[in-house]
Amino acid sequence: MRVHINHAYQWLRHKGVLALTAVIVLASVVPGVVTQQASAETNNVDFNIQVSPSPLVLHLTPGASQTATLTVRNFSNHAETLYPHLNGFSIDRYSKNIKLLETSPVNMASWVRFNDSVLALPAGSTKQLVITFNTPGDVGFSYSAAITLSRSQNAPVQGDGVHTRGTVAVFCLVNINRSDAKSKLGISHITSDKGSYQFLPAHFGIDIENQGNIINQPTGSLFIQRSFDSAKPIATMPINSANSYILPGTIRHFTIDWNNGFPAYVKNADGTQHLNWDWKHLNELRFGRYVAKAVVTYNDGHRDVPLVTSTTFWIIPWTFILTMIVIIVVLAMGIVGWGKLLFKGTRKVHTYAARRK
């Protein structure tokens, strides 16, 4: 069996190097310290290996020797023998196509060494894989690779570059501590999927470009406001909540959803959606023009640098407005009708009383 490398938009995201059925492959570079697990069947034997942290993020000094450690756990009910390898991978500018390579990254294989060439893991056991980085003095600015643990000593990558067999992999992201390293990000695009909505949710996309020469990790928030300079936002949502990374020369697309409104569409278990009229949230009725203001920050090595951009959109709940108009008209007609009946009845009573006198 085999597992496809996840599509680009999951690159550097919280799903990490996904562990699904069959074989573990490179899925995405993920935030912080996340575990990754492989659950596979190869030759009718399950493959259930977990590796952490994922990704392995390092800051290396030129001319120095440093070590890093991966924790490897065997959750299978049998022993495993795994062979560590250093693989390169390719990725397009928009992080949409990732391919695992059989060769190591250029000029990296000569100074990266696994302290153990093979890991023997009894069932249920845990072992440490120590990696030594003998960083040259003339090293570049940043490097990215995949550390793979395979059942086979020479496990090939399939011809399409997106499959492996009996293998678990984590990304290794390396920044070099050089005085001339350049840390710079830019927001290349922000948009909403519609110019106007009837009801929430509203979906936003932000493209952040790494314009420097080192791997970077943006943080920030998307503020929903009535105007660009509003002192108090209506809603605040995180950008890059998964703490993902962006490689130099690439663009990363982040998606943010604004959900809290009345009424609002809610997803069903089967993937469809329905309009939820939760009257407890009547105070969250949205109407009019709004501004989605993105504030992204990164560190340029000296200070935190803010990036600000915005887009506008409208919320006009025509269905709700028309329904309320109809209700008001019906009520008004009812009140007028009852008023006329009461008025006629009162006149008749007065007329009758006058005749009696």
Secondary structure per residue as TSV (DSSP state, phi and psi in degrees):
chain	resnum	aa	ss	phi	psi
A	1	M	-	360.0	164.7
A	2	R	-	-154.3	156.3
A	3	V	-	-122.9	135.6
A	4	H	-	-76.3	145.9
A	5	I	-	-65.4	134.2
A	6	N	-	-61.5	149.2
A	7	H	-	-64.5	158.4
A	8	A	G	-46.9	-38.1
A	9	Y	G	-69.0	-13.0
A	10	Q	G	-90.9	-0.1
A	11	W	T	-59.9	134.3
A	12	L	T	59.0	32.8
A	13	R	S	-112.1	176.9
A	14	H	T	-64.1	-15.1
A	15	K	T	-77.2	-13.2
A	16	G	-	57.2	-152.3
A	17	V	S	-83.4	98.9
A	18	L	-	-60.7	145.2
A	19	A	-	-113.7	108.5
A	20	L	-	-120.7	-153.9
A	21	T	S	-77.8	158.9
A	22	A	S	74.2	-119.9
A	23	V	-	-106.0	143.9
A	24	I	-	-86.9	136.4
A	25	V	-	-134.6	174.4
A	26	L	-	-69.4	121.3
A	27	A	-	-109.1	-49.9
A	28	S	-	-169.6	157.3
A	29	V	-	-86.8	127.8
A	30	V	-	-112.8	174.3
A	31	P	-	-74.6	163.2
A	32	G	S	30.5	-130.4
A	33	V	S	-114.2	104.3
A	34	V	E	-125.8	146.4
A	35	T	E	-85.5	158.7
A	36	Q	E	-135.5	141.6
A	37	Q	E	-133.1	141.6
A	38	A	E	-112.1	131.3
A	39	S	E	-128.1	109.4
A	40	A	E	-141.8	164.3
A	41	E	E	-123.0	118.1
A	42	T	E	-130.3	123.2
A	43	N	T	55.3	40.9
A	44	N	T	63.7	19.2
A	45	V	E	-120.6	127.2
A	46	D	E	-67.0	149.7
A	47	F	E	-125.0	105.1
A	48	N	E	-130.8	84.1
A	49	I	E	-117.8	136.8
A	50	Q	E	-120.4	135.3
A	51	V	E	-129.1	137.0
A	52	S	E	-147.8	153.5
A	53	P	E	-77.8	162.2
A	54	S	E	-140.7	118.3
A	55	P	S	-79.9	169.4
A	56	L	E	-91.7	110.2
A	57	V	E	-108.4	126.7
A	58	L	E	-132.4	150.5
A	59	H	E	-121.7	111.3
A	60	L	E	-107.9	151.3
A	61	T	-	-105.9	129.6
A	62	P	T	-56.9	135.6
A	63	G	T	79.9	5.0
A	64	A	-	-114.8	155.9
A	65	S	E	-106.1	125.4
A	66	Q	E	-134.4	155.7
A	67	T	E	-122.1	156.1
A	68	A	E	-139.2	156.4
A	69	T	E	-128.9	133.7
A	70	L	E	-108.5	139.1
A	71	T	E	-98.3	123.3
A	72	V	E	-114.8	124.5
A	73	R	E	-118.8	136.3
A	74	N	E	-104.7	105.6
A	75	F	-	-94.2	7.6
A	76	S	S	-76.0	166.5
A	77	N	S	-95.8	21.6
A	78	H	S	-148.4	165.4
A	79	A	-	-72.7	151.6
A	80	E	E	-130.1	142.9
A	81	T	E	-117.8	118.0
A	82	L	E	-120.6	143.7
A	83	Y	E	-115.1	119.8
A	84	P	E	-79.4	142.2
A	85	H	E	-139.1	156.6
A	86	L	E	-111.1	115.5
A	87	N	E	-116.3	144.5
A	88	G	-	-86.1	171.5
A	89	F	E	-150.5	156.1
A	90	S	E	-112.8	150.5
A	91	I	E	-148.1	140.2
A	92	D	-	-81.4	174.4
A	93	R	T	-60.6	-31.2
A	94	Y	T	-101.1	17.6
A	95	S	S	56.0	35.9
A	96	K	-	-104.6	-17.3
A	97	N	-	-137.0	117.8
A	98	I	E	-117.4	132.7
A	99	K	E	-132.0	129.8
A	100	L	E	-79.1	133.5
A	101	L	-	-104.9	153.4
A	102	E	S	-78.8	-22.9
A	103	T	S	-93.0	157.9
A	104	S	-	-76.6	159.0
A	105	P	-	-58.3	149.2
A	106	V	T	-56.2	132.0
A	107	N	T	61.0	19.9
A	108	M	T	-109.8	-33.6
A	109	A	G	-61.2	-30.8
A	110	S	G	-72.7	-18.6
A	111	W	G	-123.1	12.7
A	112	V	E	-117.1	128.4
A	113	R	E	-137.1	136.3
A	114	F	E	-87.9	126.6
A	115	N	S	-64.7	-26.9
A	116	D	-	-119.4	126.2
A	117	S	S	-81.0	-13.2
A	118	V	-	-149.5	143.3
A	119	L	E	-117.4	119.1
A	120	A	E	-99.7	116.1
A	121	L	E	-119.2	106.5
A	122	P	-	-62.4	163.1
A	123	A	T	-57.7	130.7
A	124	G	T	77.4	7.1
A	125	S	-	-94.3	167.1
A	126	T	E	-130.7	136.7
A	127	K	E	-137.6	156.6
A	128	Q	E	-99.6	133.2
A	129	L	E	-106.4	111.9
A	130	V	E	-94.1	131.7
A	131	I	E	-118.7	129.6
A	132	T	E	-105.2	130.9
A	133	F	E	-113.7	104.5
A	134	N	E	-93.1	79.2
A	135	T	-	-68.7	124.0
A	136	P	-	-66.8	162.4
A	137	G	T	-74.1	-25.2
A	138	D	T	-104.0	34.0
A	139	V	-	-73.2	163.0
A	140	G	-	-79.4	-158.5
A	141	F	S	-92.2	-39.0
A	142	S	E	-155.7	155.0
A	143	Y	E	-141.2	148.1
A	144	S	E	-136.7	134.9
A	145	A	E	-147.4	174.0
A	146	A	E	-119.9	127.3
A	147	I	E	-96.1	116.8
A	148	T	E	-110.9	145.3
A	149	L	E	-121.1	114.3
A	150	S	E	-120.7	151.5
A	151	R	S	-68.3	-32.0
A	152	S	S	-99.0	141.2
A	153	Q	T	-66.9	-27.4
A	154	N	T	-127.2	57.0
A	155	A	-	-69.3	116.2
A	156	P	-	-81.3	152.0
A	157	V	-	-81.7	138.9
A	158	Q	-	-62.7	161.7
A	159	G	T	-58.0	-27.9
A	160	D	T	-83.3	-5.6
A	161	G	S	76.6	6.0
A	162	V	S	-125.4	13.6
A	163	H	-	-132.7	148.6
A	164	T	-	-138.7	169.4
A	165	R	S	-126.6	133.9
A	166	G	S	53.2	45.4
A	167	T	E	-138.8	141.7
A	168	V	E	-118.5	144.2
A	169	A	E	-139.9	145.7
A	170	V	E	-129.5	151.7
A	171	F	E	-83.2	143.6
A	172	C	E	-118.3	114.8
A	173	L	E	-111.2	121.9
A	174	V	E	-122.8	125.2
A	175	N	E	-108.1	140.4
A	176	I	E	-100.7	130.9
A	177	N	-	-77.3	82.3
A	178	R	-	-112.5	143.8
A	179	S	T	-66.4	-24.7
A	180	D	T	-99.1	14.7
A	181	A	-	-67.5	143.7
A	182	K	-	-118.4	118.3
A	183	S	-	-107.7	112.5
A	184	K	-	-153.0	130.5
A	185	L	E	-121.3	158.8
A	186	G	E	-147.0	145.3
A	187	I	E	-89.3	114.2
A	188	S	E	-91.3	-18.1
A	189	H	E	-167.4	141.9
A	190	I	E	-141.2	137.5
A	191	T	E	-157.6	160.4
A	192	S	E	-106.6	153.6
A	193	D	S	-71.7	-14.7
A	194	K	-	-139.4	153.9
A	195	G	S	-80.9	-24.7
A	196	S	E	-147.3	151.3
A	197	Y	E	-129.5	153.0
A	198	Q	S	-84.9	-48.7
A	199	F	S	-139.4	158.3
A	200	L	B	-73.7	160.0
A	201	P	-	-83.2	156.2
A	202	A	E	-108.5	139.6
A	203	H	E	-113.8	132.7
A	204	F	E	-124.2	147.8
A	205	G	E	-127.0	135.4
A	206	I	E	-127.8	125.1
A	207	D	E	-102.1	121.4
A	208	I	E	-114.4	127.6
A	209	E	E	-106.4	135.5
A	210	N	E	-88.5	104.3
A	211	Q	-	-95.8	4.7
A	212	G	S	-98.4	-163.0
A	213	N	S	-120.7	15.0
A	214	I	S	-128.5	160.6
A	215	I	-	-70.4	136.8
A	216	N	B	-131.3	158.8
A	217	Q	-	-133.6	103.1
A	218	P	-	-79.4	154.9
A	219	T	E	-132.8	164.9
A	220	G	E	160.2	-174.5
A	221	S	E	-141.9	152.9
A	222	L	E	-108.5	120.6
A	223	F	E	-104.1	132.0
A	224	I	E	-97.7	121.3
A	225	Q	E	-137.0	165.4
A	226	R	S	-77.7	-31.7
A	227	S	S	-144.8	168.2
A	228	F	T	-61.7	-35.3
A	229	D	T	-101.5	17.3
A	230	S	-	-57.9	136.2
A	231	A	S	-73.7	-31.4
A	232	K	S	-126.5	116.4
A	233	P	-	-72.0	154.9
A	234	I	S	-76.8	-37.7
A	235	A	E	-148.8	151.3
A	236	T	E	-131.9	127.0
A	237	M	E	-130.0	140.4
A	238	P	E	-73.1	145.7
A	239	I	E	-104.1	130.9
A	240	N	S	62.6	50.6
A	241	S	T	-64.7	-20.0
A	242	A	T	-86.4	1.8
A	243	N	-	56.4	45.8
A	244	S	-	-79.2	165.6
A	245	Y	-	-114.1	155.5
A	246	I	B	-124.5	127.0
A	247	L	-	-78.2	153.6
A	248	P	T	-57.4	137.0
A	249	G	T	78.0	8.6
A	250	T	-	-119.3	163.7
A	251	I	E	-116.9	135.3
A	252	R	E	-115.0	131.9
A	253	H	E	-99.4	124.3
A	254	F	E	-112.4	139.5
A	255	T	E	-115.5	139.3
A	256	I	E	-134.5	137.4
A	257	D	E	-115.7	136.5
A	258	W	E	-105.9	116.0
A	259	N	-	-111.4	-26.4
A	260	N	-	-80.9	99.0
A	261	G	-	-153.9	172.9
A	262	F	B	-134.8	128.7
A	263	P	S	-72.0	174.1
A	264	A	E	-145.4	149.3
A	265	Y	E	-76.2	136.6
A	266	V	E	-125.1	137.6
A	267	K	E	-76.7	140.6
A	268	N	-	-90.7	170.2
A	269	A	T	-64.0	-28.2
A	270	D	T	-88.1	6.6
A	271	G	S	96.0	-14.9
A	272	T	-	-78.5	178.4
A	273	Q	E	-138.5	157.4
A	274	H	E	-137.2	157.7
A	275	L	E	-84.5	118.2
A	276	N	E	-97.1	118.3
A	277	W	-	-101.3	79.2
A	278	D	-	-92.1	101.0
A	279	W	G	-68.1	-12.4
A	280	K	G	-66.1	-20.9
A	281	H	G	-106.4	27.4
A	282	L	G	-58.2	-29.9
A	283	N	G	-69.9	-7.8
A	284	E	G	-100.7	21.0
A	285	L	B	-62.9	126.3
A	286	R	-	-106.8	133.5
A	287	F	-	-155.8	133.9
A	288	G	E	111.0	-162.1
A	289	R	E	-92.6	137.2
A	290	Y	E	-130.8	158.4
A	291	V	E	-119.4	127.9
A	292	A	E	-99.7	110.7
A	293	K	E	-109.8	117.5
A	294	A	E	-97.6	129.9
A	295	V	E	-123.2	110.9
A	296	V	E	-114.4	137.4
A	297	T	E	-125.2	150.1
A	298	Y	E	-148.5	162.6
A	299	N	E	-101.9	125.9
A	300	D	-	-91.8	12.8
A	301	G	S	98.4	-14.7
A	302	H	S	-123.5	-37.3
A	303	R	S	-158.3	169.4
A	304	D	E	-81.3	128.9
A	305	V	E	-108.0	123.7
A	306	P	E	-89.9	143.4
A	307	L	E	-122.1	129.5
A	308	V	E	-128.6	133.1
A	309	T	E	-152.8	168.3
A	310	S	E	-154.3	165.5
A	311	T	E	-145.1	154.8
A	312	T	E	-112.3	155.3
A	313	F	E	-156.7	166.0
A	314	W	E	-120.0	149.3
A	315	I	E	-124.8	114.2
A	316	I	-	-129.9	97.2
A	317	P	-	-78.2	76.2
A	318	W	H	-56.7	-42.7
A	319	T	H	-61.0	-45.6
A	320	F	H	-64.8	-43.2
A	321	I	H	-62.8	-47.9
A	322	L	H	-62.1	-40.2
A	323	T	H	-61.5	-44.5
A	324	M	H	-65.7	-37.8
A	325	I	H	-62.4	-45.1
A	326	V	H	-61.0	-44.6
A	327	I	H	-61.4	-44.8
A	328	I	H	-63.6	-42.8
A	329	V	H	-62.8	-44.7
A	330	V	H	-62.5	-44.2
A	331	L	H	-62.6	-43.0
A	332	A	H	-62.9	-43.2
A	333	M	H	-63.7	-38.3
A	334	G	H	-64.8	-43.8
A	335	I	H	-63.7	-44.0
A	336	V	H	-62.3	-44.1
A	337	G	H	-61.1	-48.0
A	338	W	H	-62.9	-36.7
A	339	G	H	-61.8	-42.8
A	340	K	H	-64.2	-43.4
A	341	L	H	-62.3	-43.7
A	342	L	H	-64.0	-39.9
A	343	F	H	-64.1	-44.0
A	344	K	H	-63.4	-42.0
A	345	G	H	-63.3	-40.5
A	346	T	H	-65.2	-41.0
A	347	R	H	-63.2	-40.3
A	348	K	H	-63.6	-41.3
A	349	V	H	-63.9	-44.2
A	350	H	H	-64.5	-39.6
A	351	T	H	-63.5	-44.7
A	352	Y	H	-63.1	-42.8
A	353	A	H	-63.8	-39.6
A	354	A	H	-65.2	-39.2
A	355	R	H	-66.4	-35.9
A	356	R	H	-63.2	-34.7
A	357	K	-	-70.8	360.0
